[in-house]
Amino acid sequence: MKQLYELHAEVCKTLANPKRIEIINLLRSGEKSVAWLLKKTGLLKANLSQHLSVMRQRGIVKHRKEGLTVYYRIANQKIVKACDLMREVLFEQADERKETLKRWTR
């Protein structure tokens, strides 16, 4: 069981980066080329490659080559669902904070 916790923590560490979350969001609609991801993220090629490599090692994305072009996609759509669920939690927390502030300022 401890090994499962360790693997879970490794995936969470991988996702604990704003650029990686952005990459996941960009890939949610399907496979994209590295060139397209470079344009959308504004990252340098070396930085994007490093992020994609880490995500690939953790099983978050998969890739394929077609000639000189490399394409990436989400390995499992549940990853997108997990990110969406976390975003919902964040919005709910933000709403709760707003309500708390309103009560304090009355």
CYANA upper distance limits for C-alpha pairs under 8 A (distance plus 0.5 A):
  1 MET  CA      5 TYR  CA      7.06
  2 LYS  CA      6 GLU  CA      6.75
  3 GLN  CA      7 LEU  CA      6.71
  4 LEU  CA      8 HIS  CA      6.56
  5 TYR  CA      9 ALA  CA      6.59
  6 GLU  CA     10 GLU  CA      6.73
  7 LEU  CA     11 VAL  CA      6.88
  8 HIS  CA     12 CYS  CA      6.75
  9 ALA  CA     13 LYS  CA      6.52
 10 GLU  CA     14 THR  CA      6.71
 10 GLU  CA     58 ARG  CA      8.25
 11 VAL  CA     15 LEU  CA      6.82
 11 VAL  CA     58 ARG  CA      6.89
 12 CYS  CA     16 ALA  CA      6.56
 13 LYS  CA     17 ASN  CA      8.25
 14 THR  CA     20 ARG  CA      8.18
 14 THR  CA     54 VAL  CA      7.73
 14 THR  CA     55 MET  CA      7.27
 14 THR  CA     58 ARG  CA      8.02
 15 LEU  CA     20 ARG  CA      6.71
 15 LEU  CA     21 ILE  CA      6.77
 16 ALA  CA     20 ARG  CA      8.22
 16 ALA  CA     21 ILE  CA      8.23
 17 ASN  CA     21 ILE  CA      6.87
 18 PRO  CA     22 GLU  CA      6.66
 19 LYS  CA     23 ILE  CA      6.67
 19 LYS  CA     41 THR  CA      8.23
 19 LYS  CA     51 HIS  CA      8.43
 20 ARG  CA     24 ILE  CA      6.71
 20 ARG  CA     51 HIS  CA      7.06
 20 ARG  CA     55 MET  CA      8.33
 21 ILE  CA     25 ASN  CA      6.71
 21 ILE  CA     83 CYS  CA      8.28
 22 GLU  CA     26 LEU  CA      6.68
 22 GLU  CA     41 THR  CA      8.13
 23 ILE  CA     27 LEU  CA      6.67
 23 ILE  CA     37 LEU  CA      7.99
 23 ILE  CA     41 THR  CA      8.08
 24 ILE  CA     28 ARG  CA      6.61
 24 ILE  CA     74 ILE  CA      7.55
 24 ILE  CA     80 VAL  CA      7.40
 25 ASN  CA     80 VAL  CA      7.90
 26 LEU  CA     37 LEU  CA      8.15
 27 LEU  CA     31 GLU  CA      6.60
 27 LEU  CA     32 LYS  CA      7.02
 27 LEU  CA     72 TYR  CA      8.06
 27 LEU  CA     73 ARG  CA      6.34
 27 LEU  CA     74 ILE  CA      6.77
 28 ARG  CA     73 ARG  CA      8.43
 28 ARG  CA     74 ILE  CA      7.43
 28 ARG  CA     77 GLN  CA      8.29
 28 ARG  CA     80 VAL  CA      7.05
 30 GLY  CA     73 ARG  CA      6.54
 30 GLY  CA     74 ILE  CA      7.98
 31 GLU  CA     71 TYR  CA      6.73
 31 GLU  CA     72 TYR  CA      5.89
 31 GLU  CA     73 ARG  CA      4.91
 31 GLU  CA     74 ILE  CA      8.07
 32 LYS  CA     36 TRP  CA      6.88
 32 LYS  CA     37 LEU  CA      7.32
 32 LYS  CA     71 TYR  CA      5.83
 32 LYS  CA     72 TYR  CA      6.03
 32 LYS  CA     73 ARG  CA      7.13
 33 SER  CA     37 LEU  CA      6.82
 33 SER  CA     69 THR  CA      7.25
 33 SER  CA     70 VAL  CA      6.19
 33 SER  CA     71 TYR  CA      4.69
 33 SER  CA     72 TYR  CA      6.76
 34 VAL  CA     38 LEU  CA      6.54
 34 VAL  CA     69 THR  CA      7.93
 34 VAL  CA     70 VAL  CA      6.42
 34 VAL  CA     71 TYR  CA      6.53
 34 VAL  CA     72 TYR  CA      7.66
 35 ALA  CA     39 LYS  CA      6.85
 36 TRP  CA     40 LYS  CA      6.74
 37 LEU  CA     41 THR  CA      6.37
 38 LEU  CA     42 GLY  CA      6.14
 38 LEU  CA     43 LEU  CA      6.28
 38 LEU  CA     44 LEU  CA      7.52
 38 LEU  CA     45 LYS  CA      7.12
 38 LEU  CA     48 LEU  CA      7.47
 39 LYS  CA     43 LEU  CA      8.24
 43 LEU  CA     47 ASN  CA      6.67
 43 LEU  CA     48 LEU  CA      6.40
 44 LEU  CA     48 LEU  CA      6.74
 45 LYS  CA     49 SER  CA      6.52
 46 ALA  CA     50 GLN  CA      6.67
 47 ASN  CA     51 HIS  CA      6.83
 48 LEU  CA     52 LEU  CA      6.60
 49 SER  CA     53 SER  CA      6.44
 50 GLN  CA     54 VAL  CA      6.82
 51 HIS  CA     55 MET  CA      6.71
 52 LEU  CA     56 ARG  CA      6.42
 52 LEU  CA     61 VAL  CA      7.95
 53 SER  CA     57 GLN  CA      6.64
 54 VAL  CA     58 ARG  CA      6.85
 55 MET  CA     59 GLY  CA      6.77
 55 MET  CA     60 ILE  CA      5.62
 55 MET  CA     61 VAL  CA      6.29
 56 ARG  CA     60 ILE  CA      6.24
 56 ARG  CA     61 VAL  CA      5.45
 56 ARG  CA     62 LYS  CA      6.43
 56 ARG  CA     63 HIS  CA      8.34
 59 GLY  CA     75 ALA  CA      6.94
 60 ILE  CA     74 ILE  CA      6.63
 60 ILE  CA     75 ALA  CA      5.86
 60 ILE  CA     76 ASN  CA      7.54
 60 ILE  CA     79 ILE  CA      7.69
 61 VAL  CA     72 TYR  CA      7.00
 61 VAL  CA     73 ARG  CA      6.02
 61 VAL  CA     74 ILE  CA      4.97
 61 VAL  CA     75 ALA  CA      5.09
 61 VAL  CA     76 ASN  CA      8.30
 62 LYS  CA     72 TYR  CA      6.16
 62 LYS  CA     73 ARG  CA      6.00
 62 LYS  CA     74 ILE  CA      6.77
 62 LYS  CA     75 ALA  CA      5.86
 63 HIS  CA     70 VAL  CA      7.26
 63 HIS  CA     71 TYR  CA      5.92
 63 HIS  CA     72 TYR  CA      4.88
 63 HIS  CA     73 ARG  CA      6.86
 64 ARG  CA     70 VAL  CA      6.25
 64 ARG  CA     71 TYR  CA      5.89
 64 ARG  CA     72 TYR  CA      7.21
 65 LYS  CA     69 THR  CA      6.23
 65 LYS  CA     70 VAL  CA      4.97
 65 LYS  CA     71 TYR  CA      6.77
 66 GLU  CA     70 VAL  CA      6.83
 66 GLU  CA     71 TYR  CA      8.29
 74 ILE  CA     79 ILE  CA      8.15
 74 ILE  CA     80 VAL  CA      8.46
 76 ASN  CA     80 VAL  CA      8.31
 77 GLN  CA     81 LYS  CA      7.04
 78 LYS  CA     82 ALA  CA      6.51
 79 ILE  CA     83 CYS  CA      6.82
 80 VAL  CA     84 ASP  CA      6.63
 81 LYS  CA     85 LEU  CA      6.56
 82 ALA  CA     86 MET  CA      6.77
 83 CYS  CA     87 ARG  CA      6.70
 84 ASP  CA     88 GLU  CA      6.75
 85 LEU  CA     89 VAL  CA      6.89
 86 MET  CA     90 LEU  CA      6.81
 87 ARG  CA     91 PHE  CA      6.77
 88 GLU  CA     92 GLU  CA      6.68
 89 VAL  CA     93 GLN  CA      6.66
 90 LEU  CA     94 ALA  CA      6.65
 91 PHE  CA     95 ASP  CA      6.69
 92 GLU  CA     96 GLU  CA      6.71
 93 GLN  CA     97 ARG  CA      6.73
 94 ALA  CA     98 LYS  CA      6.78
 95 ASP  CA     99 GLU  CA      6.80
 96 GLU  CA    100 THR  CA      6.70
 97 ARG  CA    101 LEU  CA      6.65
 98 LYS  CA    102 LYS  CA      6.67
 99 GLU  CA    103 ARG  CA      6.81
100 THR  CA    104 TRP  CA      6.84
101 LEU  CA    105 THR  CA      6.64
102 LYS  CA    106 ARG  CA      6.84
